[in-house]
């Protein structure tokens, strides 16, 4: 795959494991910050891992259709608003 030309086997595996770690962190925190783009990237990485004859355990993606999703948001502070 030309996306991964010139990258070492170790680097490919590390990128995949980084995504796995982020998915696990989301599950532990009860949030969902890792989205579709990361999943697509992980799928491409896994295909490259398999093409190179390497081994890794596939990521256990959460079932988002049954899981309540929480997004991390931060409201801007209003300097003129006073708290009561």
C-alpha positions in Angstrom: 0.0 0.0 0.0 1.5 3.3 -1.0 0.2 5.0 2.2 2.7 3.1 4.2 5.7 2.8 1.8 8.9 3.6 3.6 7.5 3.0 7.1 9.0 0.2 9.2 7.0 -2.8 10.4 7.5 -1.5 14.0 6.1 1.9 13.2 3.0 0.4 11.5 2.4 -1.8 14.5 2.9 1.2 16.9 0.4 3.3 15.0 -2.2 0.5 15.2 -1.5 0.0 18.9 -1.9 3.8 19.5 -5.4 3.7 18.0 -6.2 0.6 20.2 -5.1 2.5 23.2 -7.3 5.5 22.4 -10.3 3.3 21.9 -9.6 1.7 25.3 -9.3 5.1 26.9 -12.6 6.2 25.4 -14.3 3.1 26.8 -12.7 3.6 30.2 -13.7 7.3 30.3 -17.2 6.7 29.0 -16.6 9.0 26.1 -16.3 8.7 22.3 -13.5 10.8 20.9 -12.2 8.2 18.5 -14.4 8.4 15.5 -14.9 7.0 12.0 -11.7 8.5 10.5 -9.6 6.6 13.2 -11.5 3.4 12.5 -10.9 3.7 8.8 -7.2 4.4 9.4 -7.0 1.4 11.7 -8.6 -0.8 9.0 -6.0 0.3 6.5 -3.2 -0.3 9.0 -4.6 -3.8 9.8 -4.6 -4.7 6.1 -1.0 -3.5 5.7 0.0 -5.5 8.8 -1.6 -8.6 7.3 0.0 -7.9 3.9 3.4 -7.7 5.5 2.8 -11.0 7.3 2.9 -9.4 10.7 0.6 -10.3 13.6 -1.5 -8.2 15.9 -4.8 -8.7 17.6 -7.6 -6.7 15.9 -9.1 -3.8 17.8 -12.3 -4.7 19.7 -14.4 -1.7 18.6 -17.4 -0.8 20.8 -20.9 -1.2 19.5 -21.9 2.5 19.1 -25.5 1.7 18.2 -26.2 0.5 21.7 -23.8 2.7 23.7 -24.8 6.2 24.9 -22.2 8.6 23.5 -20.8 11.5 25.5 -18.8 14.1 23.6 -16.4 16.3 25.5 -17.4 19.9 25.0 -16.3 23.1 26.7 -18.5 26.1 26.8 -16.7 29.4 26.4 -16.4 31.4 29.6 -18.5 34.6 29.7 -16.4 37.2 31.6 -19.5 39.4 32.1 -21.6 36.8 33.6 -21.5 36.6 37.4 -22.2 33.5 39.4 -25.1 33.6 41.9 
